[in-house]
Amino acid sequence: MSDASRPLVLGLETSCDETSAAVLDGENLILGHVILSQDEHELFGGVVPELAARAHLQKVDLVVEEALRQAGVSLGEIDVFGVTAGPGLIGALLVGVSWSKAASFACDRPLVAVHHMEGHLFSPSLENEAAQPPFVALLVSGGHTLLVHTVAWGEYLLLGETRDDAAGEAFDKVAKLLGLGYPGGPLIESLASEGNASRYKLPRPMLRGNQRQGDPDFYDFSFSGLKTAVGELVKRLESDGVLSSEIAHVAAGFQEAAVDVLASKTMRAVKHTG
């Protein structure tokens, strides 16, 4: 066990397709950190929940052992266990929660259930002491797109969220339309660097809401229309037999449109929250 003022914390994350463990001390210093991504899903163009849970079961012990090795501590020296309890894939979450419950019981140490998205809000403060509330945070992933005003730790105001596809989900679906692999984000980003974003005009859904801050959709997002527009453009280019030569421009146009909406609404929220 460590100094009471600087407890050792073991955090475990298994909410989707990455098995990750980290050891931190009470000063938010990361002593050990391991991430194992699952390549099994690439063949299917998306995460298969059953495969994800099975892969977590196979890797969780190895990931934790390596994080402890990097930190130079044993499991018995951990003071607090933390684990992602949701949201996420049920089977995948169950692996991490079950492992952490067992470790907490065996070591007679407390267990803290962590909300996945709240964990993202806290993460910048681990490397930047200035990242303290109040602040506005944009949380973007394959399953979520949230704009949050963090008034204080534990006090959050949800300013906006997606009404259909999450931004990351839209990237994955557009990547599939373009014949790319999974995950779509890095593949589209790489391809877009070779294209002209102005070549094709794509919509920016809900970019301005209803212009007034009090309107319900002022900070909300929507990406299904943008995804549909890309699909129609791809069909037209395929019909004309020119998709292969235009694919980088399509990727660039889609990426710019999606990021424009995300960035514009985030900066608007920063301005309005002071």
C-alpha positions as CSV (number, residue, x, y, z in Angstrom):
1,M,0.0,0.0,0.0
2,S,1.2,3.5,-0.8
3,D,1.3,6.7,1.1
4,A,-2.3,7.7,2.1
5,S,-1.9,11.1,0.5
6,R,-0.9,9.5,-2.8
7,P,-3.0,6.3,-3.3
8,L,-2.1,3.9,-6.1
9,V,-5.1,3.5,-8.5
10,L,-5.5,0.7,-11.0
11,G,-8.0,1.7,-13.7
12,L,-9.5,-0.8,-16.2
13,E,-11.3,-0.1,-19.4
14,T,-13.2,-2.7,-21.5
15,S,-16.2,-0.8,-22.9
16,C,-15.7,-1.5,-26.6
17,D,-12.9,-2.9,-28.6
18,E,-9.8,-1.9,-26.6
19,T,-8.5,-3.5,-23.4
20,S,-6.7,-0.9,-21.4
21,A,-5.2,-0.7,-17.9
22,A,-3.4,2.1,-16.2
23,V,-1.7,2.6,-12.8
24,L,-1.7,6.1,-11.4
25,D,-0.6,7.7,-8.1
26,G,-2.4,10.3,-6.1
27,E,-0.8,13.2,-8.0
28,N,-2.4,12.0,-11.3
29,L,1.0,10.7,-12.4
30,I,0.6,7.8,-14.9
31,L,3.0,5.1,-13.8
32,G,2.0,2.4,-16.2
33,H,-0.4,2.4,-19.2
34,V,-1.3,-0.4,-21.7
35,I,-3.8,-0.5,-24.5
36,L,-4.5,-3.5,-26.7
37,S,-6.7,-2.9,-29.7
38,Q,-8.7,-5.7,-31.3
39,D,-8.0,-6.3,-35.0
40,E,-10.7,-9.0,-35.2
41,H,-13.4,-6.6,-36.2
42,E,-11.8,-5.2,-39.3
43,L,-13.1,-8.1,-41.4
44,F,-16.7,-7.2,-40.4
45,G,-16.4,-3.4,-40.9
46,G,-17.4,-2.7,-37.3
47,V,-17.3,-4.0,-33.7
48,V,-18.9,-7.4,-33.2
49,P,-20.0,-7.4,-29.5
50,E,-19.5,-11.2,-28.9
51,L,-16.0,-11.1,-30.4
52,A,-15.1,-8.0,-28.4
53,A,-16.1,-9.7,-25.1
54,R,-14.2,-12.8,-25.9
55,A,-11.1,-10.8,-26.8
56,H,-11.3,-8.9,-23.5
57,L,-11.4,-12.2,-21.6
58,Q,-8.3,-13.4,-23.4
59,K,-6.3,-10.2,-22.9
60,V,-7.3,-8.6,-19.6
61,D,-4.9,-10.5,-17.4
62,L,-1.9,-9.7,-19.7
63,V,-2.9,-6.1,-20.0
64,V,-3.1,-5.6,-16.2
65,E,0.1,-7.5,-15.6
66,E,2.0,-5.3,-18.0
67,A,0.6,-2.1,-16.5
68,L,1.7,-3.2,-13.1
69,R,5.1,-4.2,-14.4
70,Q,5.6,-0.7,-16.0
71,A,4.6,0.9,-12.7
72,G,6.9,-1.3,-10.7
73,V,4.1,-2.4,-8.2
74,S,2.2,-5.5,-7.4
75,L,-1.5,-6.0,-7.4
76,G,-1.5,-6.1,-3.6
77,E,-0.1,-2.6,-3.4
78,I,-3.0,-1.1,-5.2
79,D,-5.2,1.1,-3.0
80,V,-8.2,1.7,-5.2
81,F,-9.6,-0.1,-8.2
82,G,-11.5,1.8,-10.9
83,V,-13.4,0.4,-13.8
84,T,-15.6,1.6,-16.7
85,A,-19.1,0.6,-15.8
86,G,-20.9,2.1,-18.8
87,P,-22.0,3.1,-21.3
88,G,-20.6,0.5,-23.7
89,L,-21.1,-3.0,-25.0
90,I,-22.7,-5.0,-22.2
91,G,-20.6,-8.1,-22.7
92,A,-17.4,-6.1,-23.0
93,L,-18.2,-4.1,-19.9
94,L,-19.0,-7.2,-17.9
95,V,-15.4,-8.5,-18.4
96,G,-13.8,-5.4,-16.9
97,V,-16.4,-5.1,-14.1
98,S,-16.1,-8.7,-13.1
99,W,-12.3,-8.6,-13.1
100,S,-12.2,-5.5,-11.0
101,K,-14.8,-6.8,-8.6
102,A,-12.8,-9.9,-8.0
103,A,-9.6,-8.0,-7.6
104,S,-11.2,-5.5,-5.2
105,F,-12.6,-8.4,-3.1
106,A,-9.3,-10.3,-3.1
107,C,-7.2,-7.3,-2.1
108,D,-9.8,-5.9,0.2
109,R,-9.7,-2.5,-1.5
110,P,-12.5,-0.2,-2.6
111,L,-13.9,-0.3,-6.1
112,V,-15.0,2.8,-8.0
113,A,-17.4,2.5,-10.9
114,V,-16.6,5.1,-13.6
115,H,-19.0,6.6,-16.1
116,H,-17.3,6.2,-19.5
117,M,-17.9,9.7,-20.8
118,E,-17.1,11.3,-17.4
119,G,-13.8,9.5,-17.6
120,H,-13.1,11.3,-20.9
121,L,-13.9,14.6,-19.2
122,F,-11.3,14.0,-16.5
123,S,-8.6,12.7,-18.8
124,P,-7.1,16.0,-20.0
125,S,-6.3,17.0,-16.3
126,L,-3.9,14.0,-16.1
127,E,-1.5,15.7,-18.4
128,N,-2.5,19.4,-18.0
129,E,-3.1,20.9,-14.6
130,A,-4.8,23.9,-16.2
131,A,-7.6,21.6,-17.5
132,Q,-9.9,22.4,-14.6
133,P,-13.5,23.4,-14.5
134,P,-15.3,25.4,-15.7
135,F,-14.8,24.4,-19.3
136,V,-16.7,23.2,-22.4
137,A,-15.9,19.7,-23.6
138,L,-16.7,18.0,-26.9
139,L,-16.9,14.3,-26.5
140,V,-16.7,12.5,-29.8
141,S,-16.5,8.7,-30.3
142,G,-18.0,5.9,-32.3
143,G,-21.1,5.8,-30.0
144,H,-21.4,9.3,-28.6
145,T,-21.3,13.0,-29.7
146,L,-21.9,15.2,-26.7
147,L,-21.2,18.9,-26.0
148,V,-20.9,19.3,-22.2
149,H,-20.4,22.4,-20.0
150,T,-18.4,21.1,-17.0
151,V,-19.3,23.6,-14.3
152,A,-17.4,21.7,-11.6
153,W,-16.2,18.1,-11.2
154,G,-19.5,16.1,-10.8
155,E,-21.6,19.0,-12.1
156,Y,-22.3,18.8,-15.8
157,L,-24.7,20.5,-18.2
158,L,-25.5,18.7,-21.4
159,L,-25.6,21.4,-24.0
160,G,-26.1,19.2,-27.1
161,E,-25.9,15.7,-28.5
162,T,-26.4,13.9,-31.7
163,R,-30.0,13.2,-32.8
164,D,-29.0,10.2,-35.0
165,D,-25.5,8.9,-35.9
166,A,-22.5,9.7,-33.6
167,A,-19.7,11.4,-35.4
168,G,-17.4,8.4,-35.2
169,E,-20.2,6.2,-36.4
170,A,-20.6,8.5,-39.4
171,F,-16.9,8.3,-40.2
172,D,-17.1,4.5,-40.0
173,K,-20.1,4.3,-42.3
174,V,-18.7,6.7,-44.8
175,A,-15.4,4.7,-44.8
176,K,-17.4,1.7,-45.7
177,L,-19.2,3.6,-48.5
178,L,-15.8,4.5,-49.9
179,G,-14.5,0.9,-49.7
180,L,-12.1,1.6,-46.9
181,G,-11.5,-0.5,-43.8
182,Y,-12.3,-0.2,-40.2
183,P,-12.0,2.0,-38.1
184,G,-12.9,4.7,-40.5
185,G,-11.6,7.8,-38.8
186,P,-7.8,7.4,-39.4
187,L,-8.4,6.0,-42.9
188,I,-10.5,8.9,-44.0
189,E,-8.1,11.4,-42.4
190,S,-5.2,9.9,-44.3
191,L,-7.1,9.8,-47.6
192,A,-8.5,13.3,-47.1
193,S,-5.0,14.7,-46.9
194,E,-4.6,13.9,-50.6
195,G,-7.9,15.5,-51.6
196,N,-9.5,18.9,-52.2
197,A,-12.3,19.5,-49.7
198,S,-13.9,22.1,-51.9
199,R,-14.3,19.8,-54.9
200,Y,-17.8,18.7,-53.8
201,K,-20.2,20.7,-51.7
202,L,-21.6,18.6,-48.9
203,P,-24.2,19.7,-46.3
204,R,-23.4,20.8,-42.8
205,P,-26.6,19.6,-40.9
206,M,-27.8,21.7,-38.0
207,L,-24.7,24.0,-38.3
208,R,-26.6,27.0,-37.0
209,G,-29.6,25.4,-35.2
210,N,-32.4,27.9,-35.1
211,Q,-30.0,30.8,-34.6
212,R,-31.2,31.4,-31.0
213,Q,-29.4,30.0,-27.9
214,G,-32.7,28.9,-26.3
215,D,-33.8,26.7,-29.2
216,P,-33.6,23.0,-28.4
217,D,-31.4,22.2,-31.4
218,F,-29.0,25.1,-30.9
219,Y,-26.2,22.8,-29.8
220,D,-27.5,19.5,-31.1
221,F,-25.8,17.5,-34.0
222,S,-27.0,15.4,-36.9
223,F,-24.8,13.4,-39.2
224,S,-27.3,11.1,-41.0
225,G,-28.0,13.6,-43.7
226,L,-24.3,14.2,-44.4
227,K,-23.8,10.4,-44.6
228,T,-26.7,10.1,-47.0
229,A,-25.3,12.9,-49.1
230,V,-22.0,11.2,-49.4
231,G,-23.7,7.9,-50.3
232,E,-25.6,9.6,-53.2
233,L,-22.4,11.3,-54.4
234,V,-20.6,8.0,-54.3
235,K,-23.4,6.3,-56.4
236,R,-23.2,9.1,-59.0
237,L,-19.4,8.9,-59.2
238,E,-19.6,5.1,-59.5
239,S,-22.1,5.5,-62.3
240,D,-19.8,7.9,-64.1
241,G,-16.9,5.5,-63.6
242,V,-14.7,8.0,-61.9
243,L,-15.0,7.1,-58.2
244,S,-11.5,5.8,-57.9
245,S,-10.0,9.1,-59.1
246,E,-12.3,11.2,-56.9
247,I,-12.4,9.2,-53.7
248,A,-9.8,11.4,-51.9
249,H,-11.8,14.5,-52.7
250,V,-15.0,12.9,-51.3
251,A,-13.2,11.9,-48.1
252,A,-11.8,15.4,-47.7
253,G,-15.2,17.0,-48.3
254,F,-16.9,14.8,-45.8
255,Q,-14.2,15.3,-43.2
256,E,-14.3,19.1,-43.5
257,A,-18.1,19.2,-43.3
258,A,-18.2,17.0,-40.2
259,V,-15.4,18.8,-38.4
260,D,-16.8,22.2,-39.4
261,V,-20.1,21.4,-37.5
262,L,-18.3,20.0,-34.5
263,A,-15.8,22.9,-34.2
264,S,-18.4,25.6,-34.9
265,K,-20.8,24.4,-32.3
266,T,-18.1,23.9,-29.7
267,M,-16.7,27.4,-30.2
268,R,-20.2,28.8,-30.0
269,A,-20.7,27.1,-26.7
270,V,-17.4,28.4,-25.4
271,K,-18.5,31.9,-26.3
272,H,-21.9,31.7,-24.7
273,T,-20.8,30.0,-21.5
274,G,-18.1,32.6,-21.0
